């Protein structure tokens, strides 16, 4: 089963994340296991544990990619006229959520064990998402300070997701 030298570690991570994403899109989070991902890409489960500490780390990496894709969708929507951006951002957000509901559910349905914290790169990704949305809204919120716009975006995010 194992093809120990067929792929460089970064390529193997990409393959594992693609397989994990496909499994989640087909079956939801309940169908995702390291063994299933490994089988799908033709490697032994132990190989994946050399790349990801555990299933939680794989899920966090997959969620990070989901957030990056959302940020790209929002950035693309924010290229229009300044006063149309709020509506364009809302439309892009809901289009994104509706296009991959099971992946979206994993962002909020997966809980790390209490002893684990989200990695810094993940927190940075969330911060970039907030910053991008706040910057896109700046022309429509000219009387607001940068920090007030960021706080509004965070409050909106929290109100949508609890």
LOBA-519114 format. One record per residue (C-alpha): x, y, z; residue in one letter. Coordinates in steps of 0.1 Angstrom, whole numbers. Layout:
# residues N
vofi px = X py = Y pz = Z rest = a
...
//
This chain:
# residues 162
vofi px = 0 py = 0 pz = 0 rest = x
vofi px = 26 py = 25 pz = 10 rest = x
vofi px = 45 py = 45 pz = -17 rest = x
vofi px = 71 py = 59 pz = 7 rest = x
vofi px = 91 py = 79 pz = -18 rest = x
vofi px = 65 py = 88 pz = -45 rest = x
vofi px = 57 py = 123 pz = -30 rest = x
vofi px = 76 py = 150 pz = -13 rest = x
vofi px = 61 py = 159 pz = 21 rest = x
vofi px = 44 py = 191 pz = 9 rest = x
vofi px = 28 py = 172 pz = -20 rest = x
vofi px = 17 py = 145 pz = 3 rest = x
vofi px = 1 py = 171 pz = 26 rest = x
vofi px = -17 py = 185 pz = -4 rest = x
vofi px = -30 py = 150 pz = -14 rest = x
vofi px = -41 py = 143 pz = 22 rest = x
vofi px = -59 py = 176 pz = 25 rest = x
vofi px = -76 py = 170 pz = -9 rest = x
vofi px = -87 py = 135 pz = 2 rest = x
vofi px = -99 py = 148 pz = 36 rest = x
vofi px = -119 py = 176 pz = 19 rest = x
vofi px = -135 py = 150 pz = -5 rest = x
vofi px = -145 py = 127 pz = 23 rest = x
vofi px = -160 py = 156 pz = 43 rest = x
vofi px = -179 py = 168 pz = 12 rest = x
vofi px = -193 py = 133 pz = 6 rest = x
vofi px = -200 py = 122 pz = 42 rest = x
vofi px = -194 py = 151 pz = 66 rest = x
vofi px = -170 py = 152 pz = 95 rest = x
vofi px = -182 py = 118 pz = 109 rest = x
vofi px = -167 py = 100 pz = 79 rest = x
vofi px = -133 py = 115 pz = 83 rest = x
vofi px = -106 py = 94 pz = 98 rest = x
vofi px = -68 py = 92 pz = 92 rest = x
vofi px = -72 py = 57 pz = 80 rest = x
vofi px = -97 py = 67 pz = 53 rest = x
vofi px = -76 py = 96 pz = 41 rest = x
vofi px = -46 py = 73 pz = 39 rest = x
vofi px = -65 py = 46 pz = 20 rest = x
vofi px = -78 py = 72 pz = -5 rest = x
vofi px = -42 py = 84 pz = -13 rest = x
vofi px = -26 py = 50 pz = -12 rest = x
vofi px = -4 py = 54 pz = 19 rest = x
vofi px = -3 py = 38 pz = 53 rest = x
vofi px = -19 py = 58 pz = 82 rest = x
vofi px = 14 py = 61 pz = 99 rest = x
vofi px = 27 py = 81 pz = 70 rest = x
vofi px = 1 py = 108 pz = 76 rest = x
vofi px = 11 py = 109 pz = 113 rest = x
vofi px = 45 py = 121 pz = 101 rest = x
vofi px = 28 py = 151 pz = 85 rest = x
vofi px = 0 py = 158 pz = 109 rest = x
vofi px = 2 py = 151 pz = 147 rest = x
vofi px = -33 py = 137 pz = 147 rest = x
vofi px = -67 py = 139 pz = 131 rest = x
vofi px = -73 py = 172 pz = 148 rest = x
vofi px = -42 py = 188 pz = 132 rest = x
vofi px = -54 py = 175 pz = 98 rest = x
vofi px = -89 py = 190 pz = 104 rest = x
vofi px = -73 py = 224 pz = 115 rest = x
vofi px = -52 py = 224 pz = 83 rest = x
vofi px = -83 py = 217 pz = 62 rest = x
vofi px = -102 py = 244 pz = 80 rest = x
vofi px = -74 py = 268 pz = 74 rest = x
vofi px = -76 py = 262 pz = 37 rest = x
vofi px = -114 py = 267 pz = 39 rest = x
vofi px = -108 py = 301 pz = 55 rest = x
vofi px = -82 py = 310 pz = 29 rest = x
vofi px = -107 py = 302 pz = 1 rest = x
vofi px = -133 py = 323 pz = 18 rest = x
vofi px = -109 py = 352 pz = 21 rest = x
vofi px = -102 py = 349 pz = -16 rest = x
vofi px = -139 py = 349 pz = -24 rest = x
vofi px = -145 py = 380 pz = -3 rest = x
vofi px = -115 py = 398 pz = -18 rest = x
vofi px = -129 py = 391 pz = -53 rest = x
vofi px = -163 py = 404 pz = -42 rest = x
vofi px = -147 py = 436 pz = -28 rest = x
vofi px = -135 py = 449 pz = -61 rest = x
vofi px = -167 py = 466 pz = -71 rest = x
vofi px = -180 py = 500 pz = -64 rest = x
vofi px = -174 py = 511 pz = -28 rest = x
vofi px = -211 py = 515 pz = -18 rest = x
vofi px = -220 py = 481 pz = -34 rest = x
vofi px = -193 py = 462 pz = -15 rest = x
vofi px = -213 py = 454 pz = 17 rest = x
vofi px = -239 py = 437 pz = -4 rest = x
vofi px = -213 py = 420 pz = -26 rest = x
vofi px = -195 py = 407 pz = 5 rest = x
vofi px = -227 py = 393 pz = 20 rest = x
vofi px = -236 py = 376 pz = -13 rest = x
vofi px = -201 py = 362 pz = -17 rest = x
vofi px = -201 py = 350 pz = 19 rest = x
vofi px = -234 py = 331 pz = 15 rest = x
vofi px = -225 py = 318 pz = -19 rest = x
vofi px = -194 py = 303 pz = -4 rest = x
vofi px = -212 py = 288 pz = 26 rest = x
vofi px = -239 py = 273 pz = 4 rest = x
vofi px = -214 py = 259 pz = -22 rest = x
vofi px = -197 py = 236 pz = 4 rest = x
vofi px = -220 py = 233 pz = 34 rest = x
vofi px = -203 py = 202 pz = 49 rest = x
vofi px = -169 py = 218 pz = 48 rest = x
vofi px = -184 py = 250 pz = 63 rest = x
vofi px = -200 py = 230 pz = 91 rest = x
vofi px = -166 py = 215 pz = 100 rest = x
vofi px = -153 py = 250 pz = 107 rest = x
vofi px = -177 py = 253 pz = 136 rest = x
vofi px = -186 py = 217 pz = 143 rest = x
vofi px = -150 py = 205 pz = 151 rest = x
vofi px = -138 py = 212 pz = 186 rest = x
vofi px = -102 py = 208 pz = 196 rest = x
vofi px = -95 py = 190 pz = 228 rest = x
vofi px = -92 py = 215 pz = 257 rest = x
vofi px = -55 py = 209 pz = 261 rest = x
vofi px = -49 py = 220 pz = 225 rest = x
vofi px = -49 py = 256 pz = 211 rest = x
vofi px = -53 py = 267 pz = 176 rest = x
vofi px = -19 py = 273 pz = 159 rest = x
vofi px = -7 py = 308 pz = 154 rest = x
vofi px = -9 py = 305 pz = 116 rest = x
vofi px = -46 py = 297 pz = 119 rest = x
vofi px = -52 py = 327 pz = 142 rest = x
vofi px = -33 py = 348 pz = 117 rest = x
vofi px = -55 py = 335 pz = 89 rest = x
vofi px = -86 py = 346 pz = 108 rest = x
vofi px = -71 py = 380 pz = 115 rest = x
vofi px = -63 py = 385 pz = 78 rest = x
vofi px = -99 py = 375 pz = 70 rest = x
vofi px = -112 py = 402 pz = 94 rest = x
vofi px = -87 py = 428 pz = 81 rest = x
vofi px = -97 py = 421 pz = 45 rest = x
vofi px = -134 py = 425 pz = 52 rest = x
vofi px = -128 py = 457 pz = 73 rest = x
vofi px = -107 py = 472 pz = 45 rest = x
vofi px = -133 py = 464 pz = 19 rest = x
vofi px = -159 py = 481 pz = 40 rest = x
vofi px = -138 py = 512 pz = 47 rest = x
vofi px = -152 py = 533 pz = 18 rest = x
vofi px = -188 py = 526 pz = 30 rest = x
vofi px = -178 py = 533 pz = 67 rest = x
vofi px = -157 py = 565 pz = 63 rest = x
vofi px = -166 py = 579 pz = 97 rest = x
vofi px = -155 py = 547 pz = 115 rest = x
vofi px = -120 py = 542 pz = 127 rest = x
vofi px = -100 py = 511 pz = 116 rest = x
vofi px = -104 py = 495 pz = 149 rest = x
vofi px = -142 py = 502 pz = 150 rest = x
vofi px = -145 py = 486 pz = 115 rest = x
vofi px = -126 py = 455 pz = 127 rest = x
vofi px = -148 py = 453 pz = 158 rest = x
vofi px = -179 py = 455 pz = 136 rest = x
vofi px = -166 py = 427 pz = 114 rest = x
vofi px = -158 py = 405 pz = 144 rest = x
vofi px = -192 py = 413 pz = 159 rest = x
vofi px = -209 py = 404 pz = 126 rest = x
vofi px = -189 py = 371 pz = 124 rest = x
vofi px = -198 py = 363 pz = 160 rest = x
vofi px = -235 py = 370 pz = 154 rest = x
vofi px = -235 py = 347 pz = 124 rest = x
vofi px = -218 py = 319 pz = 141 rest = x
vofi px = -225 py = 323 pz = 178 rest = x
//
